[in-house]
């Protein structure tokens, strides 16, 4: 079997014998406060903030906290294998890096640093449409590592078509379509500072480098950046889209398509009926609908509705290894981790992201073993108090 993810703890302890301690905390819930002290008020509010008074973001954490793991004993857990197959891809662990836009506001190396960290651990990196770095550059930074592309579905069909062609050409294998952002949610932390990076041309790299986008401009981006920003703002979201529109994407993309933002079982069924390959049970980390359901509270219902027909992934609120375990117990095939790796990036660049991923997976590996499991496949509803 070779190395276990949990061996990271021994690496840390052995380092201590030479006087070395980790540069960042190993309790990943502490990173937000450290990042808040390091970053400017605008960037930290943008990353940490959420819709309304934050009630949905809190509900995400409360939903995961309510579920409690029931360990089983005297099971041989000496050798463990965390690998899974997700959407036809062999992954070393059931974790991917969630799409988070505008990473240049937290660190100058932005998306390529996070993508290299994901590649170093063998985990998929999901690049946001709203990245600060063009998708081709991020692909180059990753070599042949597993990468997926997240689409914000623009009003302009030609820009959408062009994005998908570029992503395919650059080796992105899975399309993740975010459906919960036809409009931006009401985010007081950003509103109070009038802080929206896109309006300053940050997070628009994929658009400003896109031939179909540029064809809609009277002048090149560098000659009239404000016009380019307004053109972007006018097409970014489309509140008029409906389920039949998915056929357009299905025709353009021959790999797996996953719909992100699904919380209702009926929406999951509609996704399956439309020929989609998976859904991400997610409320955008609480950033879109205030007063919304905690994502973990919606997970089991979606799994019951479509778990036999399609891949169910989970995100929103994942901070720790035991959160990953709980999501799998509730039926997810894998989880996406978002804010923690962004805080790691803010605090220590690529090394900070790698630290976060290794901590998360070491804690997950240990949680699995100590709960009596040799791999993700045996974790189910009976692994939690109350049977789910």
Buried (B, 14 or more C-beta within 10 A) or exposed (E): EEEBBBEBBEEBEEEEEEEEEBEBBBEBEEBBEBBBEBBEEBBBBBBBBBBBEBBBBBBBBBBBBBBEBEEBEEEEBEEBEBBBEBBEBEBBBBBBBBBBBBBBBBBEBBBBBBBBBBBBBBBBBBBBBBBBBBBBBBBBBBEEBBBBBBBBBBBBEBBBBBBBBBBBEBBBBBBBBBBBBBEBBEBBBBEEBEBBBBBEBBBBBBBBBBEBBBEBBEEEBEEBBEBBBEBBEEBBBBEEBEEEEBEBBBEBBEBBBBBBBBBBBEBBBBBBEBEBBBBBBBBBBBBBBBEBBBBBBBBBBBBBBBBEBBBBBBBBBBBBBBBBBBBBBBBBBBBBBBBBBBBBBBBBBBBBBBBBBBBBBBBBBBBBBBBBBBBBEBBBBEBBEEEB
